[in-house]
Amino acid sequence: MARGTAKFDAKILQGLRASREVDGRKLSAADLARLLGTSKARVLAYEAGTSVPEPGRIREIAQVFRVHSRELYEPTRGRYDQIRDLRSYAGLTATQLAARIGVSRATYRDIEALAILPARDDGTLPLRLSEALGIPLSMVHRALDHHPEAAARRAAIAERLTEIFDRAHVQYQPAVVNPDEPLLVEITSMLRRSSGVVCRLVNHELGLYRNLLRRLAVVRLSVAYAQSVKAAEEAGREGDRLEELIIEHPVRAASNLVRFLAEAMTSQQWRTAVVLLETGSAWAPESADQEETQVWEVLVARGIVSVERERSAFADGVRVSITPEGWRRCTQQAPLYGCLYPRIASPRVSRPAPRRFVYPP
């Protein structure tokens, strides 16, 4: 079994069979073997730890004793469950899970071993994983975010961003990075995106960092020229807060970039979201082309839009509306999407966030 993976605990199985009643009685090894469709010798080997059952068999054992599969594994002390653990709890092999989420075995291997999602995904892979594993989406994100390889990758990106951000402290020098710079080339390799996209995203984060420095300089002037002790103390607290944000920015930027690129919408999905950000909703006939319908279905699955059927004397169709959560996420990430898809105009958002559904006036 791979290093760091939850291990089947033979002693827990022994304890369950010795203490838990099934249909009003405790099971013998032969009884359990019959229910599992295997031999008594195999059950005894499971309990002795000389044979390790497959994830599917562990799930069957858990169902017999009416417990969660996780209870038959050793506790994952000091670390979060990884995707491999969650797959085992669901009783699935890697091949079975890859087929359920619609990816190749090699792609799934990258997800499980490296916490790397494919770049050419429509952004629904984490959602498909949560459905296939029967767990909340937040558990999938937590497993991916806390994977040792993902943590190491973010730390490596943050280290290189720190070096890049240092140029923002240099006076009379443009704070920008170019696609062919060695540091950016290394970040590009880790993010598995084109150098142009990564360059624009890093320059965006560099601009945010420089803005923090500018705000800190203004606050320091406010402290120096404060006209009361209270005003100086308030400005001082704001300066302390900004200093913390400046120190944390490379790590936060690395995490934001990794998460954004892993979950980013396709260009067509983002184009649809831009329209809905500006108009609130759009109407389309039921005979809309299949490609457009698929875009809506993905955005609905991600909680970005909602779809309602509308029938009238003139035509039947659907009303596609942006959700409050979709509005929040899209407006927050609009600058990042501007870096990812520079040919798509940024949304001109003049209306407030919708409370539920927004219809055009």
Sine and cosine of phi, psi and omega as CSV:
sin_phi,cos_phi,sin_psi,cos_psi,sin_omega,cos_omega
0.00,0.00,0.63,-0.78,-0.10,-1.00
-0.90,0.43,0.48,-0.88,-0.01,-1.00
-0.88,0.47,0.70,-0.71,0.03,-1.00
1.00,0.06,0.00,1.00,-0.02,-1.00
-1.00,0.00,0.58,-0.81,0.07,-1.00
-0.88,0.48,0.68,-0.73,-0.07,-1.00
-0.95,-0.31,0.59,-0.81,0.08,-1.00
-0.89,0.46,0.71,-0.70,-0.03,-1.00
-0.96,-0.28,0.96,-0.28,-0.05,-1.00
-0.89,0.45,-0.57,0.82,-0.03,-1.00
-0.91,0.41,-0.54,0.84,0.03,-1.00
-0.91,0.40,-0.65,0.76,0.06,-1.00
-0.88,0.47,-0.69,0.73,0.05,-1.00
-0.84,0.54,-0.71,0.70,-0.04,-1.00
-0.91,0.42,-0.64,0.77,0.01,-1.00
-0.89,0.45,-0.71,0.71,-0.03,-1.00
-0.93,0.38,-0.52,0.85,-0.04,-1.00
-0.99,0.16,-0.41,0.91,-0.15,-0.99
-0.88,-0.48,-0.45,0.89,-0.12,-0.99
-0.99,-0.14,0.75,-0.66,0.02,-1.00
-1.00,0.05,0.60,-0.80,0.07,-1.00
-0.83,-0.55,0.88,-0.48,-0.07,-1.00
0.83,0.56,0.65,0.76,0.12,-0.99
1.00,0.07,0.09,1.00,0.04,-1.00
-0.46,-0.89,0.36,-0.93,0.05,-1.00
-0.99,0.15,0.56,-0.83,-0.09,-1.00
-1.00,-0.03,0.66,-0.76,0.18,-0.98
-0.99,0.12,0.19,-0.98,0.05,-1.00
-0.87,0.50,-0.59,0.80,0.01,-1.00
-0.93,0.36,-0.62,0.79,0.04,-1.00
-0.88,0.47,-0.73,0.68,-0.01,-1.00
-0.90,0.44,-0.64,0.77,0.02,-1.00
-0.87,0.49,-0.65,0.76,0.00,-1.00
-0.91,0.42,-0.66,0.75,0.00,-1.00
-0.92,0.39,-0.50,0.87,-0.02,-1.00
-1.00,0.00,-0.20,0.98,-0.04,-1.00
0.96,0.29,0.59,0.80,0.01,-1.00
-0.70,-0.71,-0.19,-0.98,-0.05,-1.00
-0.99,-0.13,0.36,-0.93,0.07,-1.00
-0.88,0.47,-0.62,0.78,0.00,-1.00
-0.88,0.48,-0.61,0.80,0.01,-1.00
-0.92,0.39,-0.66,0.75,0.03,-1.00
-0.89,0.46,-0.69,0.72,0.01,-1.00
-0.90,0.44,-0.56,0.83,0.05,-1.00
-0.93,0.38,-0.60,0.80,0.08,-1.00
-0.87,0.50,-0.71,0.70,-0.06,-1.00
-0.94,0.33,-0.48,0.88,0.01,-1.00
-0.99,0.12,-0.22,0.98,-0.02,-1.00
0.99,0.15,0.18,0.98,0.02,-1.00
-1.00,0.03,-0.18,0.98,0.07,-1.00
-0.65,-0.76,0.72,-0.70,-0.02,-1.00
-0.96,-0.28,0.87,-0.50,-0.01,-1.00
-0.94,0.35,0.48,-0.88,0.07,-1.00
-0.93,0.37,0.36,-0.93,0.00,-1.00
-0.79,0.61,-0.64,0.77,0.01,-1.00
-0.90,0.43,-0.63,0.78,0.02,-1.00
-0.94,0.35,-0.61,0.79,0.04,-1.00
-0.88,0.47,-0.64,0.77,0.03,-1.00
-0.91,0.42,-0.63,0.78,0.05,-1.00
-0.89,0.47,-0.67,0.74,0.03,-1.00
-0.88,0.48,-0.70,0.72,0.01,-1.00
-0.88,0.48,-0.63,0.78,0.01,-1.00
-0.91,0.41,-0.59,0.81,0.03,-1.00
-0.88,0.48,-0.70,0.72,-0.07,-1.00
-1.00,-0.03,0.04,1.00,0.04,-1.00
0.84,0.54,0.76,0.65,0.09,-1.00
-0.78,-0.62,0.23,-0.97,0.08,-1.00
-0.97,0.22,0.57,-0.82,-0.01,-1.00
-0.81,0.58,-0.55,0.84,-0.04,-1.00
-0.85,0.53,-0.49,0.87,-0.05,-1.00
-0.93,0.36,-0.27,0.96,0.00,-1.00
-1.00,-0.06,0.08,1.00,0.03,-1.00
-0.94,-0.34,0.43,-0.90,0.10,-0.99
-0.90,0.44,0.61,-0.79,0.01,-1.00
-0.87,0.50,0.64,-0.77,0.03,-1.00
-1.00,0.04,0.96,0.27,-0.08,-1.00
-0.92,0.38,0.72,-0.69,0.12,-0.99
0.97,0.23,0.13,0.99,0.04,-1.00
-0.46,-0.89,0.29,-0.96,0.03,-1.00
-1.00,0.08,0.42,-0.91,0.12,-0.99
-0.88,0.48,0.67,-0.74,0.07,-1.00
-0.99,-0.17,0.15,-0.99,0.00,-1.00
-0.85,0.53,-0.62,0.79,0.02,-1.00
-0.88,0.48,-0.66,0.76,0.04,-1.00
-0.89,0.45,-0.73,0.68,-0.04,-1.00
-0.89,0.46,-0.59,0.81,0.06,-1.00
-0.90,0.43,-0.68,0.73,0.02,-1.00
-0.89,0.46,-0.67,0.74,0.02,-1.00
-0.87,0.49,-0.55,0.84,-0.01,-1.00
-0.98,0.17,-0.11,0.99,0.03,-1.00
0.97,0.24,0.50,0.87,-0.06,-1.00
-0.91,-0.42,0.55,-0.83,0.17,-0.98
-1.00,0.10,0.23,-0.97,0.02,-1.00
-0.87,0.49,-0.65,0.76,0.00,-1.00
-0.89,0.45,-0.68,0.74,0.00,-1.00
-0.90,0.43,-0.69,0.72,-0.02,-1.00
-0.93,0.38,-0.64,0.76,0.05,-1.00
-0.84,0.54,-0.67,0.74,0.00,-1.00
-0.92,0.39,-0.62,0.78,-0.04,-1.00
-0.93,0.38,-0.55,0.84,-0.03,-1.00
-0.99,-0.10,0.01,1.00,0.12,-0.99
0.97,0.26,0.61,0.79,0.06,-1.00
-0.79,-0.61,0.27,-0.96,0.03,-1.00
-0.96,0.28,0.27,-0.96,0.03,-1.00
-0.90,0.45,-0.60,0.80,0.01,-1.00
-0.92,0.40,-0.65,0.76,0.03,-1.00
-0.90,0.43,-0.68,0.73,0.01,-1.00
-0.90,0.43,-0.58,0.82,0.02,-1.00
-0.86,0.51,-0.63,0.77,0.04,-1.00
-0.91,0.41,-0.60,0.80,0.01,-1.00
-0.91,0.42,-0.73,0.69,-0.10,-1.00
-0.97,0.24,-0.67,0.75,-0.09,-1.00
-1.00,0.06,-0.50,0.87,-0.12,-0.99
-0.84,-0.55,-0.11,0.99,-0.06,-1.00
0.85,0.53,0.63,0.78,0.02,-1.00
-0.94,-0.35,0.85,-0.53,0.05,-1.00
-1.00,-0.02,0.54,-0.84,-0.02,-1.00
-0.90,0.44,0.64,-0.77,-0.03,-1.00
-0.92,0.39,-0.56,0.83,-0.05,-1.00
-1.00,-0.05,0.84,0.55,0.03,-1.00
-0.89,-0.45,0.39,-0.92,-0.01,-1.00
-1.00,0.06,0.19,0.98,0.05,-1.00
1.00,0.01,-0.01,1.00,-0.06,-1.00
-0.98,-0.19,0.05,1.00,-0.06,-1.00
-0.86,0.50,-0.72,0.70,0.07,-1.00
-0.84,0.54,-0.61,0.79,0.02,-1.00
-0.91,0.41,-0.67,0.74,0.02,-1.00
-0.91,0.42,-0.59,0.81,0.07,-1.00
-0.89,0.45,-0.69,0.72,-0.02,-1.00
-0.90,0.44,-0.62,0.79,0.01,-1.00
-0.94,0.34,-0.66,0.75,-0.02,-1.00
-0.93,0.37,-0.55,0.84,-0.03,-1.00
-1.00,-0.01,-0.19,0.98,0.01,-1.00
0.93,0.36,0.62,0.79,-0.03,-1.00
-0.74,-0.68,0.29,-0.96,0.05,-1.00
-0.90,0.43,0.47,-0.88,0.02,-1.00
-0.87,0.50,-0.55,0.84,-0.02,-1.00
-0.88,0.48,-0.53,0.85,0.02,-1.00
-0.93,0.36,-0.58,0.82,0.05,-1.00
-0.91,0.41,-0.73,0.68,0.01,-1.00
-0.88,0.48,-0.65,0.76,-0.01,-1.00
-0.91,0.42,-0.65,0.76,0.02,-1.00
-0.90,0.43,-0.66,0.75,0.01,-1.00
-0.94,0.35,-0.69,0.73,-0.05,-1.00
-0.92,0.40,-0.55,0.83,-0.08,-1.00
-0.99,-0.15,0.17,0.98,0.09,-1.00
-0.91,0.42,0.69,-0.72,-0.02,-1.00
-0.81,0.58,-0.63,0.78,0.00,-1.00
-0.92,0.39,-0.64,0.77,0.01,-1.00
-0.91,0.41,-0.67,0.75,0.02,-1.00
-0.89,0.45,-0.67,0.74,0.02,-1.00
-0.91,0.42,-0.62,0.79,0.00,-1.00
-0.92,0.40,-0.69,0.72,0.02,-1.00
-0.90,0.44,-0.64,0.77,0.01,-1.00
-0.90,0.43,-0.64,0.77,0.00,-1.00
-0.92,0.39,-0.65,0.76,0.03,-1.00
-0.91,0.41,-0.68,0.73,0.00,-1.00
-0.88,0.48,-0.62,0.78,0.02,-1.00
-0.88,0.47,-0.66,0.75,0.00,-1.00
-0.96,0.27,-0.56,0.83,0.07,-1.00
-0.91,0.42,-0.58,0.81,0.03,-1.00
-0.86,0.51,-0.69,0.73,0.04,-1.00
-0.90,0.43,-0.65,0.76,0.00,-1.00
-0.92,0.39,-0.66,0.75,-0.04,-1.00
-0.92,0.38,-0.38,0.93,0.00,-1.00
-0.87,0.50,-0.46,0.89,-0.02,-1.00
-0.94,0.35,-0.28,0.96,0.05,-1.00
-0.94,0.34,-0.29,0.96,0.01,-1.00
-1.00,0.09,-0.20,0.98,-0.08,-1.00
-1.00,0.09,0.81,-0.58,-0.04,-1.00
-0.97,0.24,0.59,-0.81,0.05,-1.00
0.89,0.46,0.46,0.89,0.05,-1.00
-0.76,-0.65,0.80,-0.60,0.00,-1.00
-0.86,0.51,0.76,-0.65,0.00,-1.00
-1.00,0.00,0.98,0.19,0.02,-1.00
-0.66,-0.75,0.32,-0.95,0.06,-1.00
-0.81,-0.58,0.56,-0.83,-0.02,-1.00
-0.97,-0.26,0.45,-0.89,-0.08,-1.00
-0.86,0.51,-0.47,0.88,-0.08,-1.00
-1.00,-0.08,0.11,0.99,0.02,-1.00
-0.95,0.32,0.65,-0.76,-0.05,-1.00
-0.81,0.59,-0.67,0.74,-0.01,-1.00
-0.88,0.47,-0.67,0.75,-0.01,-1.00
-0.94,0.34,-0.59,0.81,0.04,-1.00
-0.87,0.49,-0.64,0.77,0.02,-1.00
-0.92,0.39,-0.67,0.74,0.02,-1.00
-0.90,0.43,-0.65,0.76,0.03,-1.00
-0.85,0.52,-0.67,0.74,0.01,-1.00
-0.89,0.45,-0.63,0.78,-0.02,-1.00
-0.96,0.27,-0.52,0.85,0.00,-1.00
-1.00,0.05,-0.25,0.97,0.02,-1.00
0.84,0.54,0.69,0.73,0.08,-1.00
-0.78,-0.63,0.15,-0.99,-0.01,-1.00
-0.93,0.36,0.44,-0.90,-0.03,-1.00
-0.89,0.45,-0.55,0.83,0.02,-1.00
-0.90,0.44,-0.71,0.70,0.01,-1.00
-0.89,0.45,-0.74,0.67,-0.04,-1.00
-0.91,0.42,-0.62,0.79,0.02,-1.00
-0.87,0.49,-0.72,0.69,0.00,-1.00
-0.90,0.43,-0.65,0.76,0.00,-1.00
-0.92,0.40,-0.68,0.74,0.00,-1.00
-0.92,0.39,-0.64,0.77,0.05,-1.00
-0.91,0.42,-0.54,0.84,0.09,-1.00
-0.89,0.45,-0.73,0.68,0.01,-1.00
-0.91,0.40,-0.56,0.83,0.05,-1.00
-0.90,0.43,-0.62,0.79,0.07,-1.00
-0.90,0.43,-0.65,0.76,0.05,-1.00
-0.89,0.45,-0.64,0.77,0.02,-1.00
-0.90,0.44,-0.71,0.71,0.01,-1.00
-0.89,0.45,-0.57,0.82,0.04,-1.00
-0.91,0.41,-0.60,0.80,0.08,-1.00
-0.89,0.46,-0.67,0.75,0.03,-1.00
-0.89,0.46,-0.65,0.76,0.00,-1.00
-0.90,0.44,-0.69,0.73,0.01,-1.00
-0.90,0.43,-0.61,0.79,0.02,-1.00
-0.91,0.42,-0.64,0.77,0.03,-1.00
-0.89,0.46,-0.64,0.77,0.03,-1.00
-0.91,0.41,-0.66,0.75,0.00,-1.00
-0.90,0.43,-0.63,0.77,0.01,-1.00
-0.90,0.44,-0.58,0.81,0.10,-1.00
-0.91,0.41,-0.62,0.79,0.03,-1.00
-0.89,0.46,-0.61,0.79,0.05,-1.00
-0.92,0.39,-0.69,0.72,-0.06,-1.00
-0.91,0.42,-0.54,0.84,-0.08,-1.00
-0.92,-0.40,0.35,0.94,0.01,-1.00
-0.89,0.45,0.61,-0.79,-0.05,-1.00
-0.99,-0.17,0.12,0.99,0.10,-1.00
-0.42,-0.91,0.36,-0.93,0.02,-1.00
-0.89,0.46,-0.65,0.76,-0.02,-1.00
-0.88,0.47,-0.70,0.71,-0.01,-1.00
-0.90,0.45,-0.62,0.79,0.01,-1.00
-0.91,0.40,-0.65,0.76,0.00,-1.00
-0.91,0.40,-0.67,0.74,0.02,-1.00
-0.89,0.46,-0.70,0.71,0.03,-1.00
-0.91,0.42,-0.58,0.82,0.03,-1.00
-0.90,0.43,-0.65,0.76,0.04,-1.00
-0.91,0.43,-0.65,0.76,0.04,-1.00
-0.90,0.43,-0.60,0.80,0.05,-1.00
-0.90,0.43,-0.65,0.76,0.04,-1.00
-0.89,0.46,-0.65,0.76,0.01,-1.00
-0.90,0.44,-0.68,0.73,-0.01,-1.00
-0.92,0.39,-0.61,0.80,0.04,-1.00
-0.89,0.46,-0.64,0.77,0.06,-1.00
-0.90,0.44,-0.67,0.74,0.02,-1.00
-0.90,0.44,-0.61,0.79,0.01,-1.00
-0.91,0.41,-0.68,0.74,0.00,-1.00
-0.91,0.42,-0.64,0.77,-0.07,-1.00
-0.99,0.13,-0.24,0.97,-0.17,-0.99
-0.85,0.53,-0.69,0.72,0.01,-1.00
-0.86,0.52,-0.67,0.74,0.01,-1.00
-0.92,0.38,-0.68,0.73,0.00,-1.00
-0.91,0.41,-0.65,0.76,0.01,-1.00
-0.90,0.43,-0.66,0.75,0.02,-1.00
-0.88,0.48,-0.71,0.71,0.01,-1.00
-0.90,0.44,-0.67,0.74,-0.01,-1.00
-0.89,0.45,-0.68,0.74,-0.03,-1.00
-0.91,0.41,-0.70,0.71,-0.01,-1.00
-0.89,0.46,-0.74,0.67,-0.02,-1.00
-0.91,0.41,-0.68,0.73,-0.02,-1.00
-0.88,0.48,-0.74,0.67,-0.04,-1.00
-0.93,0.38,-0.50,0.87,0.02,-1.00
-0.94,0.33,-0.49,0.87,-0.10,-0.99
-0.91,-0.41,0.11,0.99,-0.12,-0.99
-0.88,0.47,0.59,-0.81,0.09,-1.00
-0.94,0.34,0.37,-0.93,0.15,-0.99
-0.95,0.32,0.23,-0.97,-0.01,-1.00
-0.87,0.49,-0.62,0.79,-0.01,-1.00
-0.94,0.35,-0.62,0.79,0.05,-1.00
-0.90,0.43,-0.68,0.73,-0.01,-1.00
-0.92,0.40,-0.61,0.79,0.03,-1.00
-0.87,0.48,-0.66,0.75,0.05,-1.00
-0.91,0.42,-0.67,0.74,0.01,-1.00
-0.89,0.45,-0.61,0.80,0.02,-1.00
-0.88,0.47,-0.70,0.71,0.02,-1.00
-0.86,0.50,-0.70,0.72,-0.04,-1.00
-0.95,0.32,-0.51,0.86,0.08,-1.00
-0.89,0.45,-0.59,0.81,-0.05,-1.00
-0.99,0.10,-0.51,0.86,-0.08,-1.00
-0.94,-0.34,-0.31,0.95,-0.04,-1.00
1.00,0.01,-0.69,0.72,0.01,-1.00
-0.36,-0.93,0.23,-0.97,0.03,-1.00
-0.58,-0.82,0.55,-0.83,0.02,-1.00
-0.96,-0.28,0.60,-0.80,0.03,-1.00
-0.58,-0.81,0.54,-0.84,0.04,-1.00
-0.94,0.35,0.40,-0.91,0.01,-1.00
-0.89,0.46,-0.33,0.94,-0.01,-1.00
-1.00,0.03,0.35,0.94,0.01,-1.00
-0.84,0.54,0.50,-0.86,-0.08,-1.00
-0.90,0.43,0.40,-0.92,-0.12,-0.99
-0.88,0.48,-0.62,0.79,-0.03,-1.00
-0.89,0.45,-0.67,0.74,0.02,-1.00
-0.92,0.40,-0.65,0.76,0.03,-1.00
-0.88,0.48,-0.64,0.77,0.01,-1.00
-0.90,0.44,-0.60,0.80,0.05,-1.00
-0.88,0.48,-0.71,0.70,0.01,-1.00
-0.89,0.46,-0.68,0.74,-0.02,-1.00
-0.87,0.50,-0.66,0.75,0.01,-1.00
-0.92,0.40,-0.69,0.73,0.00,-1.00
-0.92,0.40,-0.55,0.83,0.09,-1.00
-0.91,0.41,-0.70,0.71,0.00,-1.00
-0.88,0.48,-0.51,0.86,-0.01,-1.00
-1.00,0.04,-0.03,1.00,0.03,-1.00
0.98,0.21,0.28,0.96,-0.05,-1.00
-1.00,0.03,-0.59,0.81,0.03,-1.00
-0.76,-0.65,0.25,-0.97,0.13,-0.99
-0.81,-0.59,0.45,-0.89,-0.02,-1.00
-0.80,-0.60,0.77,-0.64,0.05,-1.00
-0.79,-0.61,0.67,-0.74,0.03,-1.00
-0.98,0.21,0.64,-0.77,0.05,-1.00
-0.79,-0.61,0.77,-0.64,0.02,-1.00
-0.85,-0.52,0.68,-0.73,0.03,-1.00
-0.60,-0.80,0.05,-1.00,0.00,-1.00
-0.94,0.33,-0.32,0.95,-0.07,-1.00
-0.99,-0.11,-0.68,0.74,-0.05,-1.00
-0.29,-0.96,0.45,-0.89,0.10,-1.00
-0.98,-0.20,0.61,-0.79,0.00,-1.00
-0.29,-0.96,-0.26,-0.97,0.01,-1.00
-0.77,-0.64,0.55,-0.84,0.07,-1.00
-0.96,-0.29,0.90,-0.43,0.01,-1.00
-0.99,-0.17,0.87,-0.50,-0.07,-1.00
-0.81,-0.58,0.58,-0.82,0.06,-1.00
-0.98,0.20,0.65,-0.76,-0.01,-1.00
-1.00,0.05,0.30,-0.95,0.07,-1.00
-0.83,0.55,-0.67,0.75,0.02,-1.00
-0.92,0.39,-0.64,0.77,0.05,-1.00
-0.89,0.45,-0.66,0.75,0.03,-1.00
-0.87,0.49,-0.71,0.71,-0.02,-1.00
-0.89,0.46,-0.76,0.65,-0.04,-1.00
-0.90,0.43,-0.68,0.74,-0.06,-1.00
-0.94,0.35,-0.65,0.76,0.01,-1.00
-0.93,0.37,-0.60,0.80,0.03,-1.00
-0.93,0.38,-0.61,0.79,-0.09,-1.00
-0.99,-0.11,0.05,1.00,-0.02,-1.00
-0.82,0.57,-0.68,0.74,0.03,-1.00
-0.88,0.47,-0.58,0.81,0.02,-1.00
-0.94,0.35,-0.64,0.77,0.06,-1.00
-0.92,0.40,-0.49,0.87,0.09,-1.00
-0.89,0.46,-0.54,0.84,0.07,-1.00
-0.97,0.24,-0.60,0.80,-0.05,-1.00
-0.97,0.26,-0.66,0.75,-0.03,-1.00
-0.80,-0.60,0.97,0.26,-0.09,-1.00
-0.90,0.43,-0.32,0.95,-0.02,-1.00
-0.99,0.13,-0.16,0.99,0.05,-1.00
-0.99,-0.10,0.84,-0.54,-0.04,-1.00
-0.87,0.49,0.63,-0.78,0.02,-1.00
-0.91,0.42,0.56,-0.83,-0.02,-1.00
-0.92,0.39,0.65,-0.76,0.09,-1.00
-0.99,-0.16,1.00,-0.05,-0.10,-0.99
-1.00,-0.06,0.93,-0.37,-0.01,-1.00
-0.90,-0.43,-0.16,0.99,-0.04,-1.00
-0.98,-0.21,0.45,-0.89,0.02,-1.00
-0.95,0.33,0.22,-0.98,0.02,-1.00
-0.88,0.47,0.64,-0.77,0.00,-1.00
-0.94,0.33,0.57,-0.82,0.10,-1.00
-0.98,0.19,-0.64,0.77,0.07,-1.00
-0.64,-0.77,-0.99,0.12,0.08,-1.00
-0.88,-0.47,0.62,-0.78,0.01,-1.00
-0.92,-0.39,0.81,-0.59,0.03,-1.00
-0.93,-0.36,0.60,-0.80,0.00,-1.00
-0.90,0.43,0.53,-0.85,-0.02,-1.00
-0.92,0.39,0.00,0.00,0.00,0.00
